[in-house]
């Protein structure tokens, strides 16, 4: 009770006692003075440089606010140690949210209790340590009850993708990452990681809430999760981390968007928007996955949903739309385990509940026994055989709707004898599928509530939901509607419900930061000389078009491509760029974030240079290349991807590639750690002639079966008189690449023993190829690859 209230409560009882009234007034004055003095002790300290900041941190007391002046803080290492209280935390704030920029080699570490960091932005640099923001000073000084809020980390990458860091590393207990925007991580390491090593960090009850995780480009290998909770060796520890109400926008780093590797974590009410991966209970047990949205894209087969490993998970009220991922990236992938699995492998799925979820227009949405490989017992060690199928698992009250007439909505990679199906409803548009007890075919319809959200337009109350043990604890649907009075199958129990407003991104991240990139008006540059071409490439804006109006351009130094550009011939005439630069230099040097489309150009070398190549070092971000039409001739390499470089896509279409020593070489990642130089390589309607070696050399070494790249399509091309100097006698090298399709090509008089050696156990295929005097295509069921675990 405050002094005023105390005085007011007492005065009526002492109305006739003037002496007591006087004493109470004195007490009131004393309390008021003490209270004012206490507030006066709380300071707002304004600091302009790192020296002032360090001094303010050293002197900080509970309730103090340290305010960093607006501007760029370059090469600052902030060590924020303090001990606030629940009522009076110590705050480190930007003078104006978003206008304090930490750049260069800057990072932030927190240690102590009840600390708040608010409004900072990290950009134009990278951490000098292994974390940008870390809730610990060292193993003995961690942060507890602390929060990082209203902050931004964007494109804050190490110089090369093999260099490892984490952008936010949570240690200690009861910490929060809240209303932040984090996007653009391209180097090795999770974006956010929860670390459970040591007693100080288990049973942590961290909260990762209301954040906007913007696009993360594919890394081309493992260790690129957006969130990782724990690791294999702490996977049996309790974490109790809550990941709630976040937006994951095109988080494509690797196959696992979220990798849960500890016990008792909760994932609630998140939106996964066109993110090429899945939420995965990779290790650990007893996770709750409730009320999440998984939104796919009709142009991608890489977007998944939920993949389950382990014991005791509850998967409820989740909504899956337009997902086309397969096997490990299926909308729901329930895996087989390994007998007596070690901590870092696959524990058998047991005692799991999958109930009241909805799959709308997903392909083969429910897959069980994923990863089963018992047919390979003769060639794999027993420790690698995933033979332990799911048991004691209930799949009930789910809803499946497929307007595309899915031929196999439930896929069994192994026996389903350990799974109990109850009251699941499916509309497969009258297309028959293998009968399965516990599935009810129903001719219900759906209606569009808003973009991506479809609800049952038909009342399904006639279908009695299964009442399993503790199913009464599933109290609400995905929209928050009560199930008590109006329960139904699927994630949505009420047809007449309010809009979820799914794509309202203003609910996530800082309100001061624009989540959508600014659009700039593209400009067309008409250039008639080499000087004008060089100037246009340097001065053009993102997405500009450069039209070449002359017939010939003699280029003596590399064009540096560090933005999105289209360079094309202006009209039907055959424009030639003759590159006469130094040996082993590229005509087009692909820099980080470079995206080049070259159209209808004859690119000619002098046999010692490269047509296209990445930087040899400091490829901090990916590049992309598309060649359409035209001709490339007389180069040492058509394309050379150096070590640690990476491309999301390489596309050559309708192009002649002639008289070169080497073709497309994407094989520099030879450490066998699972990395590779390009995610997608697409070659169609091209002619390769007189390429001496490495016509296509696309390599990935190191094997982790849950990583599902890269991807190679070679379709409707002609390969003629190639491979004369090929060392190993194979025309198209695809060693370790997971998805390969070689179809409808002509191979004529190539001086090789093999056109290709394909990996039979993976998604490698060939069809309708004409092969004359060029060896043949062989399929090898299992390749001898180095395991990465």
N, C-alpha and C positions, 0 to 999 in steps of 0.2 A: 504494500500500500504506500502511495507517495505521501509526502508531508501534508499536502492540501487536503487529501481525503481523510487522513488521520485526524487533522484538526477539525474538519467539518463533522466527523462522526462523534467527536468528543464534546464539542461546544454546547450542543443542546443539553447535555447532562450537567454542565457546569455553569449554567446561565446565572445562578445566584452566588457563584463563587468567583469573585474577581481575581483573587490571588492565583487560583489554579489557571484561570484564563490567561493571566499574564505569563505564567510559566510555560503554558502551551505555545503562546506566541513566540517566546524566546526559542523554544525547541524548533518551531517551524522555521524561524530565521536561520538557525544554525544548519538545519537540513538543507535549506535552499542554498545557502552559501557553499556548503560542501558539494552539493550537486553541481552548482555552477563551476566550482573549481575543478571538479572531475571532468566536466565537458571542456573546460578551458585547456586541460592537459592534452586533449586530442588535437593533433596538429595536421594541417595540410601543408606538406612540404613540396615546393615547386623546384624541380631540378632541371638543369640545362645540359649536363654532360655526365660522363660515367663517373668522374670523381665525386661530383655532388650526389649522384645516385647511390654510390657505395656508402658515402657518409650518412645519407638519409636512412638507408637500410640498417646500418649499424646502430643508429640511434632510435629506430622505430619502436613504438610502444603500442599496445593494444588500442585499437580505434584510430590509429594514424592513417592518413592517406598520403601516399607519395605520388606526385603528379609529374609525369615526364613531359617536357616541353615538346610542342609540335616540331616536326622536322625529321631529317634523316639521321639516324643513329647508326653509324657505320663501324663495323668491327668492334662490337661491344659484347662482352660476356657477362651477363647479369647473373649474380648469385644472390637470390632473394631468400634470405634466412630470417625468420622472425617467429614470434610466439604470440599470436593473438588469442582471442577467446571467441566463443560462439556468439556472444552479444557484441563483441568489439573486435572484428577481424582487422588485420593489417592489409591495406590495399595498395597495389601498384597499378596506376591508371595512366592512360593517355590523356593529355590535355584536351584533345578532341579525338574521339574514337576514329581510328583509321588514318589519322594524320601524324602518328608517330611510327615511322618506318624503320624497322631494323633490317639492315642490309649488310652486304659483305660477309665477313666471318663473324656472325652474331648468333648467340643462343641464350637460353634462359633455363636456369635450374632453381627449383624451389626446395626449401627444407624448413621444417618446423610445423606449426599448427595454425589453422585458421588464417590462411593467406588467400588473397584474391588478386588475380591478374585480369585487367579489363581494358579492351580497346586497342591492343597492339596489332601491328601488321608486319609480317616477315615476308620480304620479297627482294629480288635482285641480289641473291647471294646463296650461301649454304652454311650449314652448321659447322663450326670448327671441331665439334665433338661428335659423338654417336647419336645425339638427339638434338632436335631444335628446341623442344620444351620437355623438360624432365622433372617429374615430381620427386626428385631426390638430389642431394649433393654428392653423396657417396653411399656405400652399403650401410653405414651406421646412421646417417642423417637423411631421413626420408620426410616427405610431406604427408600430413594427415589433415582431414577436414578442410581441404583447400580446393580452390576452384580457378580454372582458366575459362573465361567467358568473353564473348563479344570480340574475339580475336580472329585474325586471318593469317593463314600460311598458304602462299601460292607460288608454284614453280621454284621452290627453294631447294634446288637439287645439287647434289655433289657433281663434280666435273664429269665423272664417268659412271655408267650404270652399274658397274661391278662394285663400286664403293658403297658401303652399307651405312645406313643410318635409319633412325625412326623419327618421325616428325613430332609425335607426342608420345612420351613414355610414362605410363602411370605406375607408380610404386606407392608404398605405404597403404593407408586405409582411408576410406570415406572421402575420396577425392572426386572431383567432377570436371568433365569437359562439356561445356554448355554453350549453345548458340554461337558456334564458331563456323567459319568457312575454311575448308581445307581441300586443296585441289592441285593436280598437276605433278604429283610425285612420279618420277620416271626411273630413279635409281633403286638399287637393291634394298630391301627391308620393308616391313609393314608401314603403312601410314601412321597408324595408332597401334600401340602395343601395351597390354597389361602384363606387368612382370610380377611373378609370384615367388621369386627366389628369396628365401629367408622368412622367418616368422613374422617379421614386420609387415609383410605384404600379402599373407594369406588371409582368407576371410575378409577381403578388402572392402566389399560393398561399394565399389566405384560406380559412378553414373556417367554414361556417355549419352547425352540427351540433347535433342533439338538442334543438332548440327546439320550443316549442309556439306556432304562429301561430294565435291565436284569431280569432274572427269579425271580419272587416272588412266593414262594410256597403257596399253599392254607392254610388259617388260621383255617378253621373250624368254621365259624361264620361270623358275620358282621364286619364292620369297618376295611377293609383291601383293600381299593381302592389303585390303583397306583397314581392317581391324583384326588383330590377332590377340587372343586372350590366353596367356600362358604358353607353354611349349610342351613337348613330349615328356620331358623329365619332371615337370611339375603338374602333369595332367591329372593326377589323382588328388590334388589339393583342392579344397573348397575355395571358390572365388566370390560367388554371389555378385558378379558384375551385371549391371543393368544397362542394356543398349536399347533406348526407347525414343521413338518419335524423331528419328533421323531420316534425311533424304539422301539416298545413294544414287547419284546421277552419272551414268556411264562409267562406273568403276570397273575398268577392264584389265586391271593389272595382271591377274592370273585367274585360275579356275576357282579359287576361294576368295570371295569378297569379304566374308567374315569367317575366320577360322577359330572355332571355340575349342580350346584345349585344356579346360579345367571343368570343375563340377559346379552345378547349381547356378548357371548363368541364365539370364532372361533376355529375350529379344522380342520386344513388343512395339507394335504400331509403327514400324518403319516402312518406308517406301523404297523399293529397289527398282529404279527406272532404267531400263535398257542397259543393264549392267551385265557384262559377259562373264558370268561366274555364278556362284551359289553361296548361300548361307550353309556352312558345313560344321557339324559337330564332330570335328576331326579326331579329337581325343577328349576324354572326360565324359561325365555322365550327368543325368538329371537336369537337362536344360528345358526351359519353357520357351516355345516359339509360338507366339500368339498375336493375331491381329495384324499381320504384315501383308503388304501388297508387293507382288512381283509382276512387273510390267515388261513384256517382251517387245520384239520388233520383227515384223514379217521378213525383213532382209537379213536377219542374223540367226544362225543355228548354234550360237555359242552362249545364248542367254539361258541360264538355269534358274532353279528355285531353291529347294532345300535338299541337302544330302546328309543322310543319317548314318552315324557309326556310334556304337556304345549303348549304354543302358539307361532306361528310366526317363526318356525324353517324352514330353507332351507337345504335340504339334496340333494346334487348334486355331480355328477362325482365320486362317490365312487365305488370301485371294490371289489366284494365279491367272494371268491373262496373256494369251498369244505367245506362249513360250514354245520354242522349237528346239531347245537343246536336247542332246541325246546322251544316254548312258550316264557318265559322271556329271553331266550338266542337265540331266533330266529335270522336269518340273518337280517331281519327287523321286529321289534316288535313295533306296534303302539297300545298304551294301551287305555283301557277305564279309565275314571276318576270317581271321587266320587262327588256326588252332593254337591255343596257348600263346597268343600274340604278345610280343614284346610291346613296351610302351609306345614306341615310335611307329607301330604298324597299324593293323586294323582289328579292333576289338569287336567281337560279335554283337550284333544288335539283339537286345533282349528287353522285354517288359516296356515296350514303347506304345504310346497311344497316338494315333493319327485320326482326329475326329473334327467334324464340322468345318471342313475346308471346301473351297470351290475352285475348280479348274475350268476356265472358259476358253475354248478354242486353243487348247494346248495339244501338241502332238505327243502321243504315247505318254500321257502325263504321269502314270504310276508305274514305277519300275522297281522290281524287287530282286534281290540277289545280285545286284550290280557288282561287277568286278569278279564274278565267279570264274575261276580258271582251272577247275578240276580236270579239264581235258588236257592240261599241260603238265600233268604229274610226272611224265616221263622225261621232261626237259628242264623243269624248274625244281629247285630245292624245296623240301617240305615246308620250310619256314616262309615260303612265298606263296603257298597254295591257299587261296581264299575259298575255303570249303564250308565254313561255319555259317549256315544260312540263318536269317532272322527267326527268332522263336518268341513265344509268349507276347506277340505283338497284335494289337487290335487296330483295325482300320474300319472306322464306323461313321455313319451319318455324313458322309462326304457327297459332294455333288459334282458331276462332270457333264459339261455341255460341249458338243463338238459340231459346229455347222459344216465342217469339212469332211465329216464321215470318216473318222479315224478307224482304221482297220484293226488296230491293236491298242486300245486304251490302257489295258493293263498288261505289262510285259513281265514275264517270269524268266529270269536268267538261271534260276534254279528252282527246286521244289518250293511250293508255297505252304507246306504242311505246318509250319510254325506260325502262320498268320491267320487271324480270325477276322473275316469280313462280315460286317453287320450293317444292314440298312443303308447301303450306299446307292445313290440314284444316278442314273446315266441316261442322257439323250444322245444317242449316236446316229440320229437321223435314219433309223430303221436299217442301218448297216449291221449285219450280224458280226459278232465277235465271239471268241471262245467263251462258252458259258462258265460263269464263276459264281458259286454260292455266296450270297451276301450282296449281290448287285441286282438292282431292280431297274429294268428298262422302263422309261416313262417319257411320254410325248409332251413334256413341258416346254414352254417357250421362255424367252428372256427379253428384256427391254433395256434400252440404253438409258442409264441414269445421267451419265456425263462421259466425257472422253475416257476410254479405258475401263469404265465401270458399267457392268451389266448385272441386272438383278433378275430373279425369277419373276416373270409376268404371270405365272400360273401358281395358284395356291397349292402348295404341297402338303397341306395339313393332313391329308388322308394317309400319308406315309409316316408311320410311327417311328420316331427316332429311337435308336437303341439306348437303353439306360444302363450303361456300364458302371463299374465301381468308380466312385468320385466324379462321374460325369455331371452330377449336380453342381460341381465346382466350376463348370464352364457356364458362367452366369450371364455373359453378354456375347453378342455377335461382333463381327469385325467393325461395325459402325458404332458400337456401344449400346445397341438396343438390348433390353433385358430379354433373356430367354425364359424367364420364369413363367410368363403367361402365354407366350407365343413362340414356343420352341419349334425348330424345323431343321431339316437336314441342310447342309451347306454352311458357308461362312456368314450368310445373310439370312436372318430369320424373319425379317419383315419386308414385304413388298413395298408397302407405303412408308418409305423412310426418307429422311432428309439427305441431301447431297453430302458426300464426304469432302468435296472440294479438294480432291487428291493432289492436283498440280499447283496448289497455292504455295509457291516456294517462299512467300513472305513469312511463313510460320517457322522457317528454319534459318539457322545462322544469324549473323549480325544484321540488324535492320539498315545499317549504313552501307553495306556492301552489295553491289549489283551482282546477282548470281548469274545472269545471262550476259554473255560477252557483247560488247558494243558492236553494232553493225556499222561498217563503213561502206560508203558508196564506191563500187569498183570503177576503175578508170581504164580505158584502152589507150596504150601508147603506140604510136606508129613510128617505127624506127627504120631508117634507110642506110645506116652506116654502123660499123663496129663501135665507134665512139658513142653513138646514140644508144646502142644496145647496152653497153656497159653502164651508162648513166641511168637508163631506164630500170635495169635490174637493181641498181643501188638505191634509187629514189622511189621506186614503186611502193605502193601500199599493199597490205595483205589482200590477196585475191585479184590483183590487177591482171590485165591481159596485155601482152606485148606482141604486136603484129609486126612481122618482118616484111618490109615492103620491097627490099632489093632482092636480087637473085643470089648474090654471093657475099659472105662475110668471112674475113680472115681474122681469126681470133688467136692472140699470142699469149694470153694468160687466162687462168681459170675464172669462170663466172661463179661467184659465191651465192648459193641459194640458201637463204635463211628465213624465208617467208613463203607463203602460198602464192605461186605465180603460174600463169599459162603463157608459154612462148609458142607461137604458131606462125605458120606461113600465111601471108595475107593474100589469099586467092589460090587458084589451082596450080600456079607455077611451082616448080620444084626448087625451093630455097635451100641453099647449101651453106652450112657453117663448117669451114675448114679450120680445124684446130691444129696449130703449129707451136704449141707451148712445149715446155721442157718435158723430157722423158719422165714417165711415172707420175705425171700430174694429170688431173682430170679436166676435161672441157667444162664439166659442170661439177662443182664441189658442193656436195650435200652437207650443209651445216645443221646443227640442232634446230628443229622446227621448220626446216626447209620442206616445202611441198611443191614439186615441179611436175607440171604436165607439159610435155613436148609434143606438138602436133605437126605432122606433115613436113618434117625437116629432114634433109639429108645431112647427117653428121659424119664428117670424114676426118680421120687422123693420119698420122705418118708412121704408124705401126709401133710406136714406142710409148704412147700415152694411153690414158683411160678415157672412155667416153663419160662415165659417171663413177664417182667414188665418194665415200664418206670421208670425214676428217680422220686422221690417223690417231687422234687423241681428243679428249674433252668433248665427246659426243654426249652432252648432258641431257639431251632429249632426242626423241626419234626424228626420222625424216621419212618422206614418202616420195615415190617416183612413179609416174605413169608416162609411157611412150605410146603414142597413137599414130599409126601411119609412118610414112617416110622410110629412111634407110640409115643404117649405122654400119660403117665399114672402116677397115684398116686401123684398128686399135689393138693395143696389147691386151686390154681388158674392156669388155663392154660395160660391166659393172663390177666394182670391187667394194665389198663391205668389210671394213677393217674390224679388228677385235674391239669389242665393247660397243660397236655401233649397232643400231637396230632400226628397222623399218616396220611400220604397221602393214604397209602394202607395197608390193612391187608389181606393176602391171605393164606388160608389153602386148599390144594388139595390132594386127595388120601391119607389121613392120618387117622389113628385110634386114637381116643381120649377117654381114658378109665379110670374109677374109680377115678374121681376127685371130690372134693367138689364143685368147681365152674369152669365154662367154660371160655368163652371170655367175659370179663367185661369191657365195654367201656361206662361207665355211671357216671363218676365223675363230669361232668359239670352240677351241680344241682342248679345253681343260676338263671336259666331260663332267660339268657341273649342272647340266640340264639347260643351259642357255643356248640360244641360237640367234641368227642375225636378222631374221624377218619373220613376221607372223603369217603373212599371206603372200604367196607368189603365184601370179596368174599369167600364163602365157597362152595366147590364143591367136589363131590365124596368122602366124608368123612364119617366115622362112629363114632357117639357119643353114648357111652354106660356107664350107671351108673354115670352120672353127676348129683349131688344132687340138684343143683340150679344154676340159672344164666347160663344156657346152652349157650345162646347168649343173652347178655344184652347190647343193643345199644340205647343210649338215647340222645335226644336233647330237651331241654326245652327253652321256649321263642319262639315267632313266629313273623317273618316278612315275608310276603308272597313273597317278591322279592328274598329271599335267598332260594337256590334250592338244598341243601344237607341235610343229607348225603345220601349215596348210599349203599344198602345192596342187595346182591344176595346170595340166599341159594338154591342150585340146585343139585339134584341127590345125596342126602345124606341119611343116615339111622340114625334115632334117636331112641334109644331103652333103656327102663328102666331108663329114666331120669326124673328129677323134683321131686324126693321124698321129698325134703325139701324146695320146692319152696314156698315162702311166699304168693305170690298173685295168684298162680295157673296158671301161663302162662309160657309156655316153651321158646318161643322166644319173647323177649321184643324189640319192635321197636318204642317206644313212641316218636313222634315228628320227626321221620326220613321221609324225603320227598319221596325218591325213594326206594321201597322195592319190590323184586320179589322172591317169595317162590314157587318153581316149581319142580315137578318130584321127590319129596322126599317120604320116608317111615317113618311114625311115629308109632312105635310099643310099646304098653304097657307103655306109659309114664304117670306118676302119676300126671297129671295136668288136669285142667278144660278146658284150651284153649291151642291150639298150638300157636296161635298168634292173636292179635287184630290189624287189619290193618286200615289205615286212608283212607277212601274212597274218600275224596275230593282231595287227592293228588295221586301221581303216585305209589300207593301200589297195588299189584296184587298177586294172587295165582292161581295155575293151576296144574292139573295132580298129585296131592298128594294123597298117600294112607295113611289113618288115621285109626288105629285100637286101641281101648281102650286108646285114648289119647285126649279126648275132640274134639274140632273142631277149625276151623279158622273162626273168625267173622270179618266183615267189619263194621266199625263205620264211618259214613259219616263225622262227624266233631268231632275233639277231643277238649276238654277244655284246651286250651293253653294260657299262659300269653302273651299278646301283648307287644311288645317292643317299642312302640311309643306312 
